[in-house]
Amino acid sequence: MSLTLTDVTRIANLAQLEMDQAQTADMLDKLNGIFALAEQMKTVDTEGVAPLSHPLANAMQVALRLREDAATEPNRREEYQQVAPKTEDGLYLVPKVIE
C-alpha cells in the first residue's frame, strides 16, 4: 500500500494540520516508508514462534513478576457523567467531527 500527495493532504485536513507542499511531500515519503516496513515485516515467517509477554522476556531469561489484573478504583461513571452535556446508556455523546 502506498499513499499519494492527495491522500496526505486529505489526512492532514482531517487532522486539522496545516502543511505546505514541501512538508506534504516529506510526510508522504515518511508514511510510505512506514507502509513499506510493515509490508516487509508481513513477509517474515513466524510459524511456531510463541508470543512474548514482554519484548525482553526471552533475552532476560527471568520470569517477569506481573501484578494481578484487578480493578483498584471504584466505579464512579455516574458521578462523572452528571456534568457531561450529553450521555446515553453510560456513553458520552459528542458531535460528529469526521467528514
N, C-alpha and C positions, 0 to 999 in steps of 0.2 A: 504494500500500500504506500502510495506517496501522495503528497498534497500539492496543490498548485497555489500560485500567488492569490488567486481569488478565494481559495479556501482559507488561507491565513488571514486575509483581510476580513472575511466574514467572521471568523473566530475572534479576531481582535475586536470587531464591532460588538459581538455578543458579550464579550468580556468587558466592554466599555473601555478599551485601551486605545490610545491614540498612537499610531505608528506611521512614520514616514516611509517612503518607498524603500530606502536603504535598510531600515530596521525590519520591514516586512520581508525583504529578500534574505536577510541574515537569519530571521526566525524560521523561514521556510527551509533553509539549509539545516538548521539545528533540529527542527521537527522531523524532517526526512531522515536525518541521521539516527534519531531515536527509533523511528519505524524500521530502518534497515537493521539496527541492532536487535530489535525484537524479532524480526524475521530470521536473523542469523541464530538467535537463541532457540527458536522453534525447531531448528534442524538438529539440535543436539539430542542424541539417543539417551533417554533417561529410564529406559526399561530396566526394572529390577533395582532402581536406586530408591532407598527408603527416604521419606521426607525427614528433615531435621526439625527438632523443636526450637533450635537456636542456630544461627549461622555458624557459630564457632563450637557447637556441641561435639562434633566429630574431632576437631583439632585439639580441643582441650582435654579430651579423654576423662572427663569428670562428669558425674551426674549433676545436673543443674537442679537446685532446690527451687521449686515453684510454689508460690503461695496457693492456698485453696481458693478456688473461684467462688467467692461468696459475696453477696451484697452487704456492704457495711454502712450505707447511708439509708435513712428512712425514705420511703416513697412520699414525696411532697408535691406530686404533679398537680393535684387540685389547687393547692395553695399558690403555686407558681402561675397556673393558668387563670386565676381570678383577675389578674391585672392585664392579661393579654386582650388585645382588641377583639379577636375572633378565635373561637375554638370550636371543634366538633369531634365528638367521640374520643376525647383525650388527645387530639392533634391540634397543632397551631395552624390556622388558616392564614395564608399570605397571598398577596396579589401575584398574578402571573407576570414573570419578568422575562421569559424567553419567547422570542417571536415564533 
